[in-house]
Amino acid sequence: MAKGKDVRVIVLLECTSCVQNDATKEFPGVSRYITQKNQHNTPSRLELKKYCCYCKKYTIYREVKK
C-alpha cells in the first residue's frame, strides 16, 4: 500500500547548452524533456545525457524548478 505522499514526482529537464547559447537562428529554442524521479532515492537535482534536436548532439540536461 502507498503511504500518504507521492514518492514519484514529475520533473522538467532542460538542455544546458541551449540555455548558455540563448535562442538564435542557429539555436531556435530550448529543448526540454518531461520525466519522473523518486524523491527518496534522488533528493538532489537530476542530470541526464539526452539528445537535443536544436544542438543536434547529445548534451547534459538538468532539472529545472517549476
PDBQT receptor file of N, H, CA, C and O in Angstrom, charges set to zero:
ATOM      1  N   MET A   1       0.822  -1.184   0.000  1.00  0.00    +0.000 N 
ATOM      2  CA  MET A   1       0.000   0.000   0.000  1.00  0.00    +0.000 C 
ATOM      3  C   MET A   1       0.864   1.245   0.000  1.00  0.00    +0.000 C 
ATOM      4  O   MET A   1       1.939   1.278   0.598  1.00  0.00    +0.000 OA
ATOM      5  N   ALA A   2       0.381   2.252  -0.673  1.00  0.00    +0.000 N 
ATOM      6  H   ALA A   2      -0.493   2.226  -1.159  1.00  0.00    +0.000 HD
ATOM      7  CA  ALA A   2       1.115   3.511  -0.752  1.00  0.00    +0.000 C 
ATOM      8  C   ALA A   2       0.898   4.317   0.525  1.00  0.00    +0.000 C 
ATOM      9  O   ALA A   2      -0.176   4.292   1.127  1.00  0.00    +0.000 OA
ATOM     10  N   LYS A   3       1.931   5.019   0.911  1.00  0.00    +0.000 N 
ATOM     11  H   LYS A   3       2.803   5.039   0.422  1.00  0.00    +0.000 HD
ATOM     12  CA  LYS A   3       1.817   5.883   2.078  1.00  0.00    +0.000 C 
ATOM     13  C   LYS A   3       1.304   7.242   1.627  1.00  0.00    +0.000 C 
ATOM     14  O   LYS A   3       1.109   7.453   0.430  1.00  0.00    +0.000 OA
ATOM     15  N   GLY A   4       1.085   8.156   2.543  1.00  0.00    +0.000 N 
ATOM     16  H   GLY A   4       1.243   7.984   3.516  1.00  0.00    +0.000 HD
ATOM     17  CA  GLY A   4       0.453   9.437   2.283  1.00  0.00    +0.000 C 
ATOM     18  C   GLY A   4       0.954  10.232   1.091  1.00  0.00    +0.000 C 
ATOM     19  O   GLY A   4       0.171  10.541   0.192  1.00  0.00    +0.000 OA
ATOM     20  N   LYS A   5       2.253  10.577   1.055  1.00  0.00    +0.000 N 
ATOM     21  H   LYS A   5       2.889  10.327   1.785  1.00  0.00    +0.000 HD
ATOM     22  CA  LYS A   5       2.763  11.447  -0.005  1.00  0.00    +0.000 C 
ATOM     23  C   LYS A   5       3.191  10.639  -1.218  1.00  0.00    +0.000 C 
ATOM     24  O   LYS A   5       3.563   9.471  -1.104  1.00  0.00    +0.000 OA
ATOM     25  N   ASP A   6       3.134  11.282  -2.388  1.00  0.00    +0.000 N 
ATOM     26  H   ASP A   6       2.832  12.231  -2.481  1.00  0.00    +0.000 HD
ATOM     27  CA  ASP A   6       3.627  10.648  -3.596  1.00  0.00    +0.000 C 
ATOM     28  C   ASP A   6       5.149  10.674  -3.590  1.00  0.00    +0.000 C 
ATOM     29  O   ASP A   6       5.764  11.718  -3.373  1.00  0.00    +0.000 OA
ATOM     30  N   VAL A   7       5.743   9.517  -3.828  1.00  0.00    +0.000 N 
ATOM     31  H   VAL A   7       5.243   8.669  -4.004  1.00  0.00    +0.000 HD
ATOM     32  CA  VAL A   7       7.193   9.422  -3.841  1.00  0.00    +0.000 C 
ATOM     33  C   VAL A   7       7.726   9.884  -5.191  1.00  0.00    +0.000 C 
ATOM     34  O   VAL A   7       8.761  10.547  -5.260  1.00  0.00    +0.000 OA
ATOM     35  N   ARG A   8       7.022   9.537  -6.260  1.00  0.00    +0.000 N 
ATOM     36  H   ARG A   8       6.181   8.998  -6.204  1.00  0.00    +0.000 HD
ATOM     37  CA  ARG A   8       7.466   9.911  -7.605  1.00  0.00    +0.000 C 
ATOM     38  C   ARG A   8       6.862  11.261  -7.997  1.00  0.00    +0.000 C 
ATOM     39  O   ARG A   8       5.661  11.488  -7.854  1.00  0.00    +0.000 OA
ATOM     40  N   VAL A   9       7.718  12.141  -8.491  1.00  0.00    +0.000 N 
ATOM     41  H   VAL A   9       8.694  11.957  -8.607  1.00  0.00    +0.000 HD
ATOM     42  CA  VAL A   9       7.268  13.469  -8.907  1.00  0.00    +0.000 C 
ATOM     43  C   VAL A   9       7.678  13.709 -10.358  1.00  0.00    +0.000 C 
ATOM     44  O   VAL A   9       8.655  13.136 -10.840  1.00  0.00    +0.000 OA
ATOM     45  N   ILE A  10       6.918  14.565 -11.049  1.00  0.00    +0.000 N 
ATOM     46  H   ILE A  10       6.125  15.030 -10.657  1.00  0.00    +0.000 HD
ATOM     47  CA  ILE A  10       7.219  14.909 -12.433  1.00  0.00    +0.000 C 
ATOM     48  C   ILE A  10       8.222  16.063 -12.432  1.00  0.00    +0.000 C 
ATOM     49  O   ILE A  10       8.045  17.049 -11.716  1.00  0.00    +0.000 OA
ATOM     50  N   VAL A  11       9.291  15.928 -13.251  1.00  0.00    +0.000 N 
ATOM     51  H   VAL A  11       9.435  15.127 -13.832  1.00  0.00    +0.000 HD
ATOM     52  CA  VAL A  11      10.316  16.965 -13.334  1.00  0.00    +0.000 C 
ATOM     53  C   VAL A  11      10.547  17.355 -14.797  1.00  0.00    +0.000 C 
ATOM     54  O   VAL A  11      10.295  16.567 -15.708  1.00  0.00    +0.000 OA
ATOM     55  N   LEU A  12      11.024  18.569 -15.002  1.00  0.00    +0.000 N 
ATOM     56  H   LEU A  12      11.228  19.210 -14.262  1.00  0.00    +0.000 HD
ATOM     57  CA  LEU A  12      11.392  19.066 -16.331  1.00  0.00    +0.000 C 
ATOM     58  C   LEU A  12      12.906  19.051 -16.445  1.00  0.00    +0.000 C 
ATOM     59  O   LEU A  12      13.606  19.516 -15.546  1.00  0.00    +0.000 OA
ATOM     60  N   LEU A  13      13.417  18.510 -17.562  1.00  0.00    +0.000 N 
ATOM     61  H   LEU A  13      12.848  18.132 -18.292  1.00  0.00    +0.000 HD
ATOM     62  CA  LEU A  13      14.842  18.523 -17.845  1.00  0.00    +0.000 C 
ATOM     63  C   LEU A  13      15.080  19.496 -18.991  1.00  0.00    +0.000 C 
ATOM     64  O   LEU A  13      14.382  19.447 -20.004  1.00  0.00    +0.000 OA
ATOM     65  N   GLU A  14      16.067  20.383 -18.836  1.00  0.00    +0.000 N 
ATOM     66  H   GLU A  14      16.634  20.422 -18.013  1.00  0.00    +0.000 HD
ATOM     67  CA  GLU A  14      16.338  21.414 -19.827  1.00  0.00    +0.000 C 
ATOM     68  C   GLU A  14      17.775  21.313 -20.307  1.00  0.00    +0.000 C 
ATOM     69  O   GLU A  14      18.688  21.087 -19.512  1.00  0.00    +0.000 OA
ATOM     70  N   CYS A  15      17.974  21.481 -21.612  1.00  0.00    +0.000 N 
ATOM     71  H   CYS A  15      17.232  21.664 -22.257  1.00  0.00    +0.000 HD
ATOM     72  CA  CYS A  15      19.306  21.399 -22.228  1.00  0.00    +0.000 C 
ATOM     73  C   CYS A  15      20.194  22.519 -21.712  1.00  0.00    +0.000 C 
ATOM     74  O   CYS A  15      19.804  23.686 -21.740  1.00  0.00    +0.000 OA
ATOM     75  N   THR A  16      21.392  22.170 -21.240  1.00  0.00    +0.000 N 
ATOM     76  H   THR A  16      21.709  21.222 -21.217  1.00  0.00    +0.000 HD
ATOM     77  CA  THR A  16      22.292  23.183 -20.694  1.00  0.00    +0.000 C 
ATOM     78  C   THR A  16      22.977  23.990 -21.785  1.00  0.00    +0.000 C 
ATOM     79  O   THR A  16      23.220  25.182 -21.600  1.00  0.00    +0.000 OA
ATOM     80  N   SER A  17      23.296  23.373 -22.915  1.00  0.00    +0.000 N 
ATOM     81  H   SER A  17      23.099  22.404 -23.065  1.00  0.00    +0.000 HD
ATOM     82  CA  SER A  17      23.995  24.121 -23.965  1.00  0.00    +0.000 C 
ATOM     83  C   SER A  17      23.055  25.097 -24.680  1.00  0.00    +0.000 C 
ATOM     84  O   SER A  17      23.504  26.165 -25.096  1.00  0.00    +0.000 OA
ATOM     85  N   CYS A  18      21.790  24.775 -24.835  1.00  0.00    +0.000 N 
ATOM     86  H   CYS A  18      21.426  23.907 -24.498  1.00  0.00    +0.000 HD
ATOM     87  CA  CYS A  18      20.823  25.703 -25.444  1.00  0.00    +0.000 C 
ATOM     88  C   CYS A  18      20.621  26.925 -24.552  1.00  0.00    +0.000 C 
ATOM     89  O   CYS A  18      20.495  28.043 -25.051  1.00  0.00    +0.000 OA
ATOM     90  N   VAL A  19      20.591  26.720 -23.247  1.00  0.00    +0.000 N 
ATOM     91  H   VAL A  19      20.694  25.812 -22.842  1.00  0.00    +0.000 HD
ATOM     92  CA  VAL A  19      20.385  27.819 -22.313  1.00  0.00    +0.000 C 
ATOM     93  C   VAL A  19      21.594  28.746 -22.330  1.00  0.00    +0.000 C 
ATOM     94  O   VAL A  19      21.431  29.965 -22.277  1.00  0.00    +0.000 OA
ATOM     95  N   GLN A  20      22.806  28.192 -22.403  1.00  0.00    +0.000 N 
ATOM     96  H   GLN A  20      22.937  27.201 -22.446  1.00  0.00    +0.000 HD
ATOM     97  CA  GLN A  20      24.023  29.006 -22.418  1.00  0.00    +0.000 C 
ATOM     98  C   GLN A  20      24.134  29.812 -23.705  1.00  0.00    +0.000 C 
ATOM     99  O   GLN A  20      24.598  30.952 -23.676  1.00  0.00    +0.000 OA
ATOM    100  N   ASN A  21      23.717  29.241 -24.839  1.00  0.00    +0.000 N 
ATOM    101  H   ASN A  21      23.340  28.315 -24.862  1.00  0.00    +0.000 HD
ATOM    102  CA  ASN A  21      23.833  29.917 -26.132  1.00  0.00    +0.000 C 
ATOM    103  C   ASN A  21      22.636  30.802 -26.456  1.00  0.00    +0.000 C 
ATOM    104  O   ASN A  21      22.608  31.435 -27.512  1.00  0.00    +0.000 OA
ATOM    105  N   ASP A  22      21.654  30.858 -25.572  1.00  0.00    +0.000 N 
ATOM    106  H   ASP A  22      21.677  30.344 -24.715  1.00  0.00    +0.000 HD
ATOM    107  CA  ASP A  22      20.408  31.609 -25.797  1.00  0.00    +0.000 C 
ATOM    108  C   ASP A  22      19.704  31.092 -27.047  1.00  0.00    +0.000 C 
ATOM    109  O   ASP A  22      20.107  30.073 -27.608  1.00  0.00    +0.000 OA
ATOM    110  N   ALA A  23      18.677  31.769 -27.477  1.00  0.00    +0.000 N 
ATOM    111  H   ALA A  23      18.349  32.597 -27.022  1.00  0.00    +0.000 HD
ATOM    112  CA  ALA A  23      17.923  31.368 -28.667  1.00  0.00    +0.000 C 
ATOM    113  C   ALA A  23      18.303  32.283 -29.825  1.00  0.00    +0.000 C 
ATOM    114  O   ALA A  23      18.010  33.478 -29.802  1.00  0.00    +0.000 OA
ATOM    115  N   THR A  24      18.954  31.719 -30.832  1.00  0.00    +0.000 N 
ATOM    116  H   THR A  24      19.192  30.748 -30.850  1.00  0.00    +0.000 HD
ATOM    117  CA  THR A  24      19.353  32.471 -32.020  1.00  0.00    +0.000 C 
ATOM    118  C   THR A  24      18.877  31.701 -33.243  1.00  0.00    +0.000 C 
ATOM    119  O   THR A  24      18.120  30.740 -33.107  1.00  0.00    +0.000 OA
ATOM    120  N   LYS A  25      19.311  32.107 -34.441  1.00  0.00    +0.000 N 
ATOM    121  H   LYS A  25      19.926  32.887 -34.551  1.00  0.00    +0.000 HD
ATOM    122  CA  LYS A  25      18.948  31.357 -35.644  1.00  0.00    +0.000 C 
ATOM    123  C   LYS A  25      19.555  29.959 -35.613  1.00  0.00    +0.000 C 
ATOM    124  O   LYS A  25      18.936  28.985 -36.040  1.00  0.00    +0.000 OA
ATOM    125  N   GLU A  26      20.780  29.883 -35.098  1.00  0.00    +0.000 N 
ATOM    126  H   GLU A  26      21.283  30.675 -34.751  1.00  0.00    +0.000 HD
ATOM    127  CA  GLU A  26      21.453  28.587 -35.018  1.00  0.00    +0.000 C 
ATOM    128  C   GLU A  26      20.765  27.689 -33.992  1.00  0.00    +0.000 C 
ATOM    129  O   GLU A  26      20.624  26.486 -34.211  1.00  0.00    +0.000 OA
ATOM    130  N   PHE A  27      20.336  28.277 -32.866  1.00  0.00    +0.000 N 
ATOM    131  H   PHE A  27      20.452  29.255 -32.688  1.00  0.00    +0.000 HD
ATOM    132  CA  PHE A  27      19.625  27.561 -31.822  1.00  0.00    +0.000 C 
ATOM    133  C   PHE A  27      18.254  28.199 -31.656  1.00  0.00    +0.000 C 
ATOM    134  O   PHE A  27      18.111  29.125 -30.857  1.00  0.00    +0.000 OA
ATOM    135  N   PRO A  28      17.228  27.731 -32.391  1.00  0.00    +0.000 N 
ATOM    136  CA  PRO A  28      15.937  28.411 -32.389  1.00  0.00    +0.000 C 
ATOM    137  C   PRO A  28      15.150  28.316 -31.078  1.00  0.00    +0.000 C 
ATOM    138  O   PRO A  28      14.245  29.121 -30.859  1.00  0.00    +0.000 OA
ATOM    139  N   GLY A  29      15.463  27.371 -30.213  1.00  0.00    +0.000 N 
ATOM    140  H   GLY A  29      16.199  26.717 -30.391  1.00  0.00    +0.000 HD
ATOM    141  CA  GLY A  29      14.701  27.247 -28.978  1.00  0.00    +0.000 C 
ATOM    142  C   GLY A  29      15.462  26.501 -27.916  1.00  0.00    +0.000 C 
ATOM    143  O   GLY A  29      16.642  26.194 -28.086  1.00  0.00    +0.000 OA
ATOM    144  N   VAL A  30      14.796  26.209 -26.823  1.00  0.00    +0.000 N 
ATOM    145  H   VAL A  30      13.837  26.459 -26.685  1.00  0.00    +0.000 HD
ATOM    146  CA  VAL A  30      15.381  25.454 -25.722  1.00  0.00    +0.000 C 
ATOM    147  C   VAL A  30      14.667  24.112 -25.664  1.00  0.00    +0.000 C 
ATOM    148  O   VAL A  30      13.441  24.045 -25.575  1.00  0.00    +0.000 OA
ATOM    149  N   SER A  31      15.450  23.055 -25.716  1.00  0.00    +0.000 N 
ATOM    150  H   SER A  31      16.446  23.110 -25.788  1.00  0.00    +0.000 HD
ATOM    151  CA  SER A  31      14.890  21.716 -25.712  1.00  0.00    +0.000 C 
ATOM    152  C   SER A  31      14.613  21.262 -24.276  1.00  0.00    +0.000 C 
ATOM    153  O   SER A  31      15.425  21.489 -23.379  1.00  0.00    +0.000 OA
ATOM    154  N   ARG A  32      13.462  20.620 -24.065  1.00  0.00    +0.000 N 
ATOM    155  H   ARG A  32      12.801  20.435 -24.793  1.00  0.00    +0.000 HD
ATOM    156  CA  ARG A  32      13.081  20.135 -22.730  1.00  0.00    +0.000 C 
ATOM    157  C   ARG A  32      12.486  18.734 -22.828  1.00  0.00    +0.000 C 
ATOM    158  O   ARG A  32      11.856  18.375 -23.823  1.00  0.00    +0.000 OA
ATOM    159  N   TYR A  33      12.701  17.961 -21.780  1.00  0.00    +0.000 N 
ATOM    160  H   TYR A  33      13.213  18.253 -20.973  1.00  0.00    +0.000 HD
ATOM    161  CA  TYR A  33      12.096  16.644 -21.631  1.00  0.00    +0.000 C 
ATOM    162  C   TYR A  33      11.306  16.625 -20.331  1.00  0.00    +0.000 C 
ATOM    163  O   TYR A  33      11.643  17.336 -19.384  1.00  0.00    +0.000 OA
ATOM    164  N   ILE A  34      10.256  15.814 -20.286  1.00  0.00    +0.000 N 
ATOM    165  H   ILE A  34       9.983  15.237 -21.056  1.00  0.00    +0.000 HD
ATOM    166  CA  ILE A  34       9.480  15.613 -19.065  1.00  0.00    +0.000 C 
ATOM    167  C   ILE A  34       9.699  14.175 -18.626  1.00  0.00    +0.000 C 
ATOM    168  O   ILE A  34       9.593  13.252 -19.433  1.00  0.00    +0.000 OA
ATOM    169  N   THR A  35      10.007  13.981 -17.341  1.00  0.00    +0.000 N 
ATOM    170  H   THR A  35      10.094  14.730 -16.685  1.00  0.00    +0.000 HD
ATOM    171  CA  THR A  35      10.230  12.648 -16.812  1.00  0.00    +0.000 C 
ATOM    172  C   THR A  35       9.812  12.612 -15.345  1.00  0.00    +0.000 C 
ATOM    173  O   THR A  35       9.333  13.606 -14.801  1.00  0.00    +0.000 OA
ATOM    174  N   GLN A  36       9.997  11.467 -14.719  1.00  0.00    +0.000 N 
ATOM    175  H   GLN A  36      10.387  10.659 -15.161  1.00  0.00    +0.000 HD
ATOM    176  CA  GLN A  36       9.661  11.305 -13.307  1.00  0.00    +0.000 C 
ATOM    177  C   GLN A  36      10.899  10.884 -12.539  1.00  0.00    +0.000 C 
ATOM    178  O   GLN A  36      11.814  10.281 -13.100  1.00  0.00    +0.000 OA
ATOM    179  N   LYS A  37      10.925  11.206 -11.244  1.00  0.00    +0.000 N 
ATOM    180  H   LYS A  37      10.182  11.695 -10.788  1.00  0.00    +0.000 HD
ATOM    181  CA  LYS A  37      12.018  10.742 -10.394  1.00  0.00    +0.000 C 
ATOM    182  C   LYS A  37      11.465  10.395  -9.019  1.00  0.00    +0.000 C 
ATOM    183  O   LYS A  37      10.414  10.889  -8.610  1.00  0.00    +0.000 OA
ATOM    184  N   ASN A  38      12.184   9.547  -8.324  1.00  0.00    +0.000 N 
ATOM    185  H   ASN A  38      13.038   9.145  -8.656  1.00  0.00    +0.000 HD
ATOM    186  CA  ASN A  38      11.833   9.152  -6.971  1.00  0.00    +0.000 C 
ATOM    187  C   ASN A  38      12.519  10.116  -6.012  1.00  0.00    +0.000 C 
ATOM    188  O   ASN A  38      13.748  10.185  -5.979  1.00  0.00    +0.000 OA
ATOM    189  N   GLN A  39      11.741  10.858  -5.232  1.00  0.00    +0.000 N 
ATOM    190  H   GLN A  39      10.743  10.801  -5.258  1.00  0.00    +0.000 HD
ATOM    191  CA  GLN A  39      12.302  11.871  -4.340  1.00  0.00    +0.000 C 
ATOM    192  C   GLN A  39      13.144  11.280  -3.222  1.00  0.00    +0.000 C 
ATOM    193  O   GLN A  39      14.107  11.905  -2.780  1.00  0.00    +0.000 OA
ATOM    194  N   HIS A  40      12.802  10.100  -2.764  1.00  0.00    +0.000 N 
ATOM    195  H   HIS A  40      12.019   9.592  -3.123  1.00  0.00    +0.000 HD
ATOM    196  CA  HIS A  40      13.554   9.489  -1.666  1.00  0.00    +0.000 C 
ATOM    197  C   HIS A  40      14.923   9.011  -2.133  1.00  0.00    +0.000 C 
ATOM    198  O   HIS A  40      15.903   9.143  -1.399  1.00  0.00    +0.000 OA
ATOM    199  N   ASN A  41      15.009   8.461  -3.335  1.00  0.00    +0.000 N 
ATOM    200  H   ASN A  41      14.213   8.354  -3.931  1.00  0.00    +0.000 HD
ATOM    201  CA  ASN A  41      16.282   7.942  -3.838  1.00  0.00    +0.000 C 
ATOM    202  C   ASN A  41      17.187   9.034  -4.389  1.00  0.00    +0.000 C 
ATOM    203  O   ASN A  41      18.406   8.943  -4.245  1.00  0.00    +0.000 OA
ATOM    204  N   THR A  42      16.628  10.063  -5.015  1.00  0.00    +0.000 N 
ATOM    205  H   THR A  42      15.638  10.137  -5.133  1.00  0.00    +0.000 HD
ATOM    206  CA  THR A  42      17.413  11.153  -5.607  1.00  0.00    +0.000 C 
ATOM    207  C   THR A  42      16.879  12.502  -5.150  1.00  0.00    +0.000 C 
ATOM    208  O   THR A  42      16.123  13.143  -5.881  1.00  0.00    +0.000 OA
ATOM    209  N   PRO A  43      17.258  12.947  -3.948  1.00  0.00    +0.000 N 
ATOM    210  CA  PRO A  43      16.773  14.236  -3.461  1.00  0.00    +0.000 C 
ATOM    211  C   PRO A  43      17.418  15.426  -4.174  1.00  0.00    +0.000 C 
ATOM    212  O   PRO A  43      16.830  16.507  -4.211  1.00  0.00    +0.000 OA
ATOM    213  N   SER A  44      18.620  15.248  -4.743  1.00  0.00    +0.000 N 
ATOM    214  H   SER A  44      19.098  14.371  -4.713  1.00  0.00    +0.000 HD
ATOM    215  CA  SER A  44      19.288  16.343  -5.450  1.00  0.00    +0.000 C 
ATOM    216  C   SER A  44      18.719  16.481  -6.861  1.00  0.00    +0.000 C 
ATOM    217  O   SER A  44      17.872  15.696  -7.287  1.00  0.00    +0.000 OA
ATOM    218  N   ARG A  45      19.207  17.502  -7.578  1.00  0.00    +0.000 N 
ATOM    219  H   ARG A  45      19.895  18.140  -7.232  1.00  0.00    +0.000 HD
ATOM    220  CA  ARG A  45      18.729  17.731  -8.941  1.00  0.00    +0.000 C 
ATOM    221  C   ARG A  45      19.220  16.639  -9.879  1.00  0.00    +0.000 C 
ATOM    222  O   ARG A  45      20.345  16.154  -9.755  1.00  0.00    +0.000 OA
ATOM    223  N   LEU A  46      18.378  16.266 -10.800  1.00  0.00    +0.000 N 
ATOM    224  H   LEU A  46      17.464  16.660 -10.901  1.00  0.00    +0.000 HD
ATOM    225  CA  LEU A  46      18.657  15.191 -11.740  1.00  0.00    +0.000 C 
ATOM    226  C   LEU A  46      19.433  15.719 -12.944  1.00  0.00    +0.000 C 
ATOM    227  O   LEU A  46      19.126  16.794 -13.460  1.00  0.00    +0.000 OA
ATOM    228  N   GLU A  47      20.452  14.954 -13.399  1.00  0.00    +0.000 N 
ATOM    229  H   GLU A  47      20.702  14.081 -12.980  1.00  0.00    +0.000 HD
ATOM    230  CA  GLU A  47      21.217  15.276 -14.604  1.00  0.00    +0.000 C 
ATOM    231  C   GLU A  47      21.294  14.044 -15.474  1.00  0.00    +0.000 C 
ATOM    232  O   GLU A  47      21.756  12.994 -15.029  1.00  0.00    +0.000 OA
ATOM    233  N   LEU A  48      20.843  14.163 -16.721  1.00  0.00    +0.000 N 
ATOM    234  H   LEU A  48      20.468  15.016 -17.083  1.00  0.00    +0.000 HD
ATOM    235  CA  LEU A  48      20.876  13.053 -17.665  1.00  0.00    +0.000 C 
ATOM    236  C   LEU A  48      21.440  13.530 -18.992  1.00  0.00    +0.000 C 
ATOM    237  O   LEU A  48      21.334  14.706 -19.339  1.00  0.00    +0.000 OA
ATOM    238  N   LYS A  49      22.042  12.603 -19.732  1.00  0.00    +0.000 N 
ATOM    239  H   LYS A  49      22.128  11.647 -19.450  1.00  0.00    +0.000 HD
ATOM    240  CA  LYS A  49      22.546  12.912 -21.064  1.00  0.00    +0.000 C 
ATOM    241  C   LYS A  49      21.497  12.476 -22.069  1.00  0.00    +0.000 C 
ATOM    242  O   LYS A  49      21.176  11.292 -22.177  1.00  0.00    +0.000 OA
ATOM    243  N   LYS A  50      20.960  13.452 -22.810  1.00  0.00    +0.000 N 
ATOM    244  H   LYS A  50      21.220  14.414 -22.722  1.00  0.00    +0.000 HD
ATOM    245  CA  LYS A  50      19.888  13.206 -23.777  1.00  0.00    +0.000 C 
ATOM    246  C   LYS A  50      20.226  13.887 -25.098  1.00  0.00    +0.000 C 
ATOM    247  O   LYS A  50      21.152  14.695 -25.177  1.00  0.00    +0.000 OA
ATOM    248  N   TYR A  51      19.453  13.544 -26.145  1.00  0.00    +0.000 N 
ATOM    249  H   TYR A  51      18.701  12.888 -26.081  1.00  0.00    +0.000 HD
ATOM    250  CA  TYR A  51      19.656  14.132 -27.465  1.00  0.00    +0.000 C 
ATOM    251  C   TYR A  51      18.895  15.440 -27.583  1.00  0.00    +0.000 C 
ATOM    252  O   TYR A  51      17.710  15.505 -27.257  1.00  0.00    +0.000 OA
ATOM    253  N   CYS A  52      19.577  16.487 -28.053  1.00  0.00    +0.000 N 
ATOM    254  H   CYS A  52      20.540  16.433 -28.318  1.00  0.00    +0.000 HD
ATOM    255  CA  CYS A  52      18.958  17.791 -28.274  1.00  0.00    +0.000 C 
ATOM    256  C   CYS A  52      18.757  17.980 -29.767  1.00  0.00    +0.000 C 
ATOM    257  O   CYS A  52      19.721  17.934 -30.532  1.00  0.00    +0.000 OA
ATOM    258  N   CYS A  53      17.524  18.192 -30.191  1.00  0.00    +0.000 N 
ATOM    259  H   CYS A  53      16.741  18.230 -29.570  1.00  0.00    +0.000 HD
ATOM    260  CA  CYS A  53      17.230  18.357 -31.619  1.00  0.00    +0.000 C 
ATOM    261  C   CYS A  53      17.719  19.703 -32.148  1.00  0.00    +0.000 C 
ATOM    262  O   CYS A  53      17.951  19.835 -33.350  1.00  0.00    +0.000 OA
ATOM    263  N   TYR A  54      17.882  20.709 -31.278  1.00  0.00    +0.000 N 
ATOM    264  H   TYR A  54      17.694  20.601 -30.302  1.00  0.00    +0.000 HD
ATOM    265  CA  TYR A  54      18.369  22.015 -31.721  1.00  0.00    +0.000 C 
ATOM    266  C   TYR A  54      19.885  22.024 -31.869  1.00  0.00    +0.000 C 
ATOM    267  O   TYR A  54      20.412  22.597 -32.823  1.00  0.00    +0.000 OA
ATOM    268  N   CYS A  55      20.596  21.387 -30.927  1.00  0.00    +0.000 N 
ATOM    269  H   CYS A  55      20.168  20.920 -30.152  1.00  0.00    +0.000 HD
ATOM    270  CA  CYS A  55      22.057  21.313 -30.990  1.00  0.00    +0.000 C 
ATOM    271  C   CYS A  55      22.513  20.182 -31.909  1.00  0.00    +0.000 C 
ATOM    272  O   CYS A  55      23.653  20.179 -32.375  1.00  0.00    +0.000 OA
ATOM    273  N   LYS A  56      21.633  19.233 -32.168  1.00  0.00    +0.000 N 
ATOM    274  H   LYS A  56      20.707  19.236 -31.789  1.00  0.00    +0.000 HD
ATOM    275  CA  LYS A  56      21.900  18.052 -32.991  1.00  0.00    +0.000 C 
ATOM    276  C   LYS A  56      23.049  17.207 -32.449  1.00  0.00    +0.000 C 
ATOM    277  O   LYS A  56      23.898  16.728 -33.201  1.00  0.00    +0.000 OA
ATOM    278  N   LYS A  57      23.057  17.035 -31.113  1.00  0.00    +0.000 N 
ATOM    279  H   LYS A  57      22.367  17.424 -30.502  1.00  0.00    +0.000 HD
ATOM    280  CA  LYS A  57      24.043  16.171 -30.458  1.00  0.00    +0.000 C 
ATOM    281  C   LYS A  57      23.542  15.845 -29.052  1.00  0.00    +0.000 C 
ATOM    282  O   LYS A  57      22.573  16.435 -28.573  1.00  0.00    +0.000 OA
ATOM    283  N   TYR A  58      24.211  14.904 -28.403  1.00  0.00    +0.000 N 
ATOM    284  H   TYR A  58      24.998  14.425 -28.792  1.00  0.00    +0.000 HD
ATOM    285  CA  TYR A  58      23.868  14.529 -27.043  1.00  0.00    +0.000 C 
ATOM    286  C   TYR A  58      24.473  15.543 -26.079  1.00  0.00    +0.000 C 
ATOM    287  O   TYR A  58      25.673  15.812 -26.118  1.00  0.00    +0.000 OA
ATOM    288  N   THR A  59      23.625  16.103 -25.211  1.00  0.00    +0.000 N 
ATOM    289  H   THR A  59      22.650  15.884 -25.180  1.00  0.00    +0.000 HD
ATOM    290  CA  THR A  59      24.068  17.107 -24.248  1.00  0.00    +0.000 C 
ATOM    291  C   THR A  59      23.540  16.745 -22.866  1.00  0.00    +0.000 C 
ATOM    292  O   THR A  59      22.729  15.832 -22.714  1.00  0.00    +0.000 OA
ATOM    293  N   ILE A  60      24.012  17.471 -21.867  1.00  0.00    +0.000 N 
ATOM    294  H   ILE A  60      24.671  18.213 -21.990  1.00  0.00    +0.000 HD
ATOM    295  CA  ILE A  60      23.563  17.249 -20.492  1.00  0.00    +0.000 C 
ATOM    296  C   ILE A  60      22.286  18.042 -20.252  1.00  0.00    +0.000 C 
ATOM    297  O   ILE A  60      22.209  19.232 -20.558  1.00  0.00    +0.000 OA
ATOM    298  N   TYR A  61      21.298  17.370 -19.706  1.00  0.00    +0.000 N 
ATOM    299  H   TYR A  61      21.360  16.403 -19.457  1.00  0.00    +0.000 HD
ATOM    300  CA  TYR A  61      20.032  18.001 -19.341  1.00  0.00    +0.000 C 
ATOM    301  C   TYR A  61      19.951  18.034 -17.818  1.00  0.00    +0.000 C 
ATOM    302  O   TYR A  61      20.204  17.030 -17.151  1.00  0.00    +0.000 OA
ATOM    303  N   ARG A  62      19.593  19.210 -17.269  1.00  0.00    +0.000 N 
ATOM    304  H   ARG A  62      19.388  20.026 -17.811  1.00  0.00    +0.000 HD
ATOM    305  CA  ARG A  62      19.457  19.355 -15.832  1.00  0.00    +0.000 C 
ATOM    306  C   ARG A  62      18.018  19.661 -15.460  1.00  0.00    +0.000 C 
ATOM    307  O   ARG A  62      17.261  20.251 -16.230  1.00  0.00    +0.000 OA
ATOM    308  N   GLU A  63      17.677  19.250 -14.284  1.00  0.00    +0.000 N 
ATOM    309  H   GLU A  63      18.292  18.771 -13.658  1.00  0.00    +0.000 HD
ATOM    310  CA  GLU A  63      16.328  19.502 -13.755  1.00  0.00    +0.000 C 
ATOM    311  C   GLU A  63      16.153  20.985 -13.479  1.00  0.00    +0.000 C 
ATOM    312  O   GLU A  63      17.043  21.628 -12.922  1.00  0.00    +0.000 OA
ATOM    313  N   VAL A  64      15.001  21.529 -13.870  1.00  0.00    +0.000 N 
ATOM    314  H   VAL A  64      14.278  21.007 -14.322  1.00  0.00    +0.000 HD
ATOM    315  CA  VAL A  64      14.704  22.945 -13.608  1.00  0.00    +0.000 C 
ATOM    316  C   VAL A  64      13.580  23.026 -12.584  1.00  0.00    +0.000 C 
ATOM    317  O   VAL A  64      12.790  22.095 -12.428  1.00  0.00    +0.000 OA
ATOM    318  N   LYS A  65      13.525  24.170 -11.885  1.00  0.00    +0.000 N 
ATOM    319  H   LYS A  65      14.166  24.927 -12.012  1.00  0.00    +0.000 HD
ATOM    320  CA  LYS A  65      12.460  24.399 -10.910  1.00  0.00    +0.000 C 
ATOM    321  C   LYS A  65      11.158  24.660 -11.622  1.00  0.00    +0.000 C 
ATOM    322  O   LYS A  65      11.150  25.197 -12.729  1.00  0.00    +0.000 OA
ATOM    323  N   LYS A  66      10.066  24.289 -11.007  1.00  0.00    +0.000 N 
ATOM    324  H   LYS A  66      10.072  23.852 -10.107  1.00  0.00    +0.000 HD
ATOM    325  CA  LYS A  66       8.739  24.537 -11.589  1.00  0.00    +0.000 C 
ATOM    326  C   LYS A  66       8.247  25.904 -11.199  1.00  0.00    +0.000 C 
ATOM    327  O   LYS A  66       7.150  26.300 -11.591  1.00  0.00    +0.000 OA
TER     328      LYS A  66
